[in-house]
Amino acid sequence: MASILDGLPSSEQEAREAWKFATPIIEAGLAGLTLSPKQQSMLDLVREGLSVADICDISKQERDAMLLQGYRFIKQGDLKKAEDWLMGLHQLDQLDERVIYALAVTMQAKGDFARAAKLYVTFLALDATNAEGYLRLGECFLSAKEYDNAQACFRVGQAECNRGNGTPQAAEHAKQMLAYVAERRSAS
């Protein structure tokens, strides 16, 4: 059965094999570029694990302000602008889970549940105890009528809330969504 998560590696081994396959292609592409000394230096720093934000000395406070602007665009309903803005911010630090979550929220609001779900999975890989991430992923599965996956996500979200990793509102939402999944299943 098809899933909105199709295309993601299904195991660590599969991810390693994909990386092993892609590495020579990326290296060949980079080798064919003519880079200035500054560009080469930046590339070397990225290879060492620094983010573009670190390299360019963009502070956390500046990135926080940029993230708030992205959320303003979402709240205003300007989802295209939110996506563009947050994608730029994501390129500054690709491991900032808050930006990944905001991008996922944007995709979910646009109705692109497959992209949103993949972003929520990435977010949860960085913040595995965040109840909100599981609830939003569950909502994406629910929209795709993947009831088993939705139910599993809502259960994990509820469990994280019970462990103190979520708000009472999130716990109540998980409870309501579990009841809704049960209702949808009985109607199908």
One Martini backbone bead per residue (centre of mass of N, CA, C, O) as a GRO file, in nm:
protein
  188
    1MET     BB    1   0.097   0.036   0.022
    2ALA     BB    2   0.072   0.354  -0.002
    3SER     BB    3   0.269   0.640   0.110
    4ILE     BB    4   0.367   0.957   0.220
    5LEU     BB    5   0.669   0.818   0.284
    6ASP     BB    6   0.753   0.763   0.024
    7GLY     BB    7   1.120   0.767  -0.034
    8LEU     BB    8   1.217   0.695   0.224
    9PRO     BB    9   1.414   0.555   0.420
   10SER     BB   10   1.367   0.232   0.594
   11SER     BB   11   1.678   0.247   0.679
   12GLU     BB   12   1.996   0.283   0.762
   13GLN     BB   13   2.112   0.119   0.529
   14GLU     BB   14   1.965   0.269   0.302
   15ALA     BB   15   2.091   0.545   0.366
   16ARG     BB   16   2.385   0.461   0.326
   17GLU     BB   17   2.353   0.371   0.029
   18ALA     BB   18   2.261   0.643  -0.080
   19TRP     BB   19   2.514   0.798   0.006
   20LYS     BB   20   2.718   0.622  -0.145
   21PHE     BB   21   2.596   0.687  -0.425
   22ALA     BB   22   2.603   1.013  -0.409
   23THR     BB   23   2.892   1.107  -0.344
   24PRO     BB   24   3.035   1.088  -0.628
   25ILE     BB   25   2.841   1.283  -0.767
   26ILE     BB   26   2.896   1.528  -0.594
   27GLU     BB   27   3.202   1.538  -0.626
   28ALA     BB   28   3.199   1.570  -0.934
   29GLY     BB   29   3.038   1.833  -0.936
   30LEU     BB   30   3.239   1.998  -0.761
   31ALA     BB   31   3.496   1.952  -0.937
   32GLY     BB   32   3.360   2.115  -1.191
   33LEU     BB   33   3.404   2.363  -1.031
   34THR     BB   34   3.462   2.716  -1.011
   35LEU     BB   35   3.618   2.837  -0.728
   36SER     BB   36   3.665   3.044  -0.505
   37PRO     BB   37   3.837   3.071  -0.222
   38LYS     BB   38   3.586   3.140  -0.052
   39GLN     BB   39   3.404   2.911  -0.151
   40GLN     BB   40   3.595   2.681  -0.071
   41SER     BB   41   3.604   2.750   0.228
   42MET     BB   42   3.302   2.709   0.280
   43LEU     BB   43   3.287   2.417   0.187
   44ASP     BB   44   3.489   2.308   0.393
   45LEU     BB   45   3.323   2.392   0.645
   46VAL     BB   46   3.075   2.221   0.579
   47ARG     BB   47   3.229   1.949   0.579
   48GLU     BB   48   3.298   1.997   0.897
   49GLY     BB   49   2.987   2.105   1.008
   50LEU     BB   50   2.912   2.379   0.930
   51SER     BB   51   2.711   2.632   0.904
   52VAL     BB   52   2.623   2.907   0.739
   53ALA     BB   53   2.564   3.070   0.993
   54ASP     BB   54   2.841   3.028   1.117
   55ILE     BB   55   3.017   3.138   0.887
   56CYS     BB   56   2.840   3.425   0.878
   57ASP     BB   57   2.757   3.514   1.168
   58ILE     BB   58   2.462   3.419   1.247
   59SER     BB   59   2.261   3.461   1.487
   60LYS     BB   60   2.018   3.337   1.685
   61GLN     BB   61   1.856   3.600   1.702
   62GLU     BB   62   1.831   3.638   1.398
   63ARG     BB   63   1.696   3.363   1.342
   64ASP     BB   64   1.454   3.409   1.527
   65ALA     BB   65   1.341   3.650   1.370
   66MET     BB   66   1.303   3.492   1.106
   67LEU     BB   67   1.108   3.283   1.220
   68LEU     BB   68   0.887   3.482   1.304
   69GLN     BB   69   0.834   3.577   1.017
   70GLY     BB   70   0.739   3.306   0.910
   71TYR     BB   71   0.494   3.288   1.105
   72ARG     BB   72   0.355   3.540   1.000
   73PHE     BB   73   0.300   3.433   0.717
   74ILE     BB   74   0.125   3.202   0.808
   75LYS     BB   75  -0.089   3.366   0.968
   76GLN     BB   76  -0.159   3.541   0.698
   77GLY     BB   77  -0.157   3.313   0.452
   78ASP     BB   78   0.144   3.333   0.322
   79LEU     BB   79   0.273   3.046   0.208
   80LYS     BB   80   0.480   3.118  -0.008
   81LYS     BB   81   0.647   3.313   0.163
   82ALA     BB   82   0.702   3.115   0.390
   83GLU     BB   83   0.852   2.906   0.225
   84ASP     BB   84   1.077   3.087   0.118
   85TRP     BB   85   1.182   3.193   0.387
   86LEU     BB   86   1.231   2.914   0.530
   87MET     BB   87   1.423   2.799   0.318
   88GLY     BB   88   1.643   3.006   0.366
   89LEU     BB   89   1.680   2.942   0.667
   90HIS     BB   90   1.748   2.641   0.629
   91GLN     BB   91   2.019   2.695   0.473
   92LEU     BB   92   2.170   2.807   0.728
   93ASP     BB   93   2.025   2.557   0.914
   94GLN     BB   94   1.950   2.221   0.869
   95LEU     BB   95   1.926   2.153   1.209
   96ASP     BB   96   1.675   2.332   1.264
   97GLU     BB   97   1.388   2.219   1.398
   98ARG     BB   98   1.206   2.474   1.390
   99VAL     BB   99   1.216   2.513   1.081
  100ILE     BB  100   1.112   2.240   0.998
  101TYR     BB  101   0.841   2.269   1.138
  102ALA     BB  102   0.749   2.525   0.985
  103LEU     BB  103   0.758   2.392   0.707
  104ALA     BB  104   0.553   2.172   0.772
  105VAL     BB  105   0.319   2.357   0.836
  106THR     BB  106   0.309   2.484   0.558
  107MET     BB  107   0.253   2.225   0.396
  108GLN     BB  108  -0.004   2.151   0.546
  109ALA     BB  109  -0.160   2.415   0.476
  110LYS     BB  110  -0.127   2.347   0.156
  111GLY     BB  111  -0.181   2.017   0.136
  112ASP     BB  112   0.120   1.884   0.159
  113PHE     BB  113   0.146   1.589   0.318
  114ALA     BB  114   0.406   1.456   0.220
  115ARG     BB  115   0.604   1.683   0.284
  116ALA     BB  116   0.524   1.725   0.574
  117ALA     BB  117   0.585   1.440   0.678
  118LYS     BB  118   0.888   1.442   0.609
  119LEU     BB  119   0.951   1.682   0.793
  120TYR     BB  120   0.850   1.557   1.058
  121VAL     BB  121   1.051   1.328   1.058
  122THR     BB  122   1.297   1.508   1.074
  123PHE     BB  123   1.219   1.650   1.332
  124LEU     BB  124   1.202   1.383   1.507
  125ALA     BB  125   1.504   1.311   1.469
  126LEU     BB  126   1.579   1.581   1.649
  127ASP     BB  127   1.282   1.552   1.833
  128ALA     BB  128   1.154   1.267   1.973
  129THR     BB  129   0.970   1.411   2.228
  130ASN     BB  130   0.769   1.570   2.044
  131ALA     BB  131   0.436   1.581   2.041
  132GLU     BB  132   0.362   1.773   1.805
  133GLY     BB  133   0.495   1.610   1.579
  134TYR     BB  134   0.308   1.361   1.603
  135LEU     BB  135   0.041   1.509   1.558
  136ARG     BB  136   0.101   1.624   1.277
  137LEU     BB  137   0.166   1.354   1.143
  138GLY     BB  138  -0.110   1.231   1.200
  139GLU     BB  139  -0.269   1.436   1.029
  140CYS     BB  140  -0.143   1.353   0.762
  141PHE     BB  141  -0.235   1.061   0.767
  142LEU     BB  142  -0.533   1.123   0.788
  143SER     BB  143  -0.554   1.277   0.514
  144ALA     BB  144  -0.446   0.992   0.372
  145LYS     BB  145  -0.589   0.745   0.515
  146GLU     BB  146  -0.368   0.648   0.746
  147TYR     BB  147  -0.479   0.511   1.022
  148ASP     BB  148  -0.250   0.352   1.155
  149ASN     BB  149  -0.041   0.583   1.155
  150ALA     BB  150  -0.211   0.790   1.302
  151GLN     BB  151  -0.257   0.632   1.560
  152ALA     BB  152   0.039   0.598   1.636
  153CYS     BB  153   0.103   0.901   1.661
  154PHE     BB  154  -0.110   0.973   1.875
  155ARG     BB  155   0.000   0.780   2.088
  156VAL     BB  156   0.281   0.900   2.113
  157GLY     BB  157   0.193   1.186   2.179
  158GLN     BB  158   0.044   1.106   2.437
  159ALA     BB  159   0.288   0.978   2.580
  160GLU     BB  160   0.459   1.235   2.585
  161CYS     BB  161   0.265   1.394   2.756
  162ASN     BB  162   0.274   1.194   3.001
  163ARG     BB  163   0.601   1.264   3.025
  164GLY     BB  164   0.610   1.597   2.979
  165ASN     BB  165   0.623   1.663   2.636
  166GLY     BB  166   0.347   1.826   2.684
  167THR     BB  167   0.050   1.960   2.671
  168PRO     BB  168  -0.274   1.948   2.764
  169GLN     BB  169  -0.374   2.017   2.477
  170ALA     BB  170  -0.222   1.791   2.333
  171ALA     BB  171  -0.352   1.557   2.488
  172GLU     BB  172  -0.641   1.623   2.398
  173HIS     BB  173  -0.591   1.603   2.096
  174ALA     BB  174  -0.506   1.309   2.092
  175LYS     BB  175  -0.772   1.200   2.201
  176GLN     BB  176  -0.952   1.312   1.974
  177MET     BB  177  -0.799   1.174   1.736
  178LEU     BB  178  -0.844   0.883   1.826
  179ALA     BB  179  -1.152   0.899   1.807
  180TYR     BB  180  -1.161   0.979   1.507
  181VAL     BB  181  -1.023   0.733   1.392
  182ALA     BB  182  -1.232   0.531   1.496
  183GLU     BB  183  -1.466   0.657   1.339
  184ARG     BB  184  -1.347   0.629   1.050
  185ARG     BB  185  -1.317   0.325   1.055
  186SER     BB  186  -1.623   0.257   1.101
  187ALA     BB  187  -1.709   0.409   0.827
  188SER     BB  188  -1.529   0.214   0.620
   0.00000   0.00000   0.00000
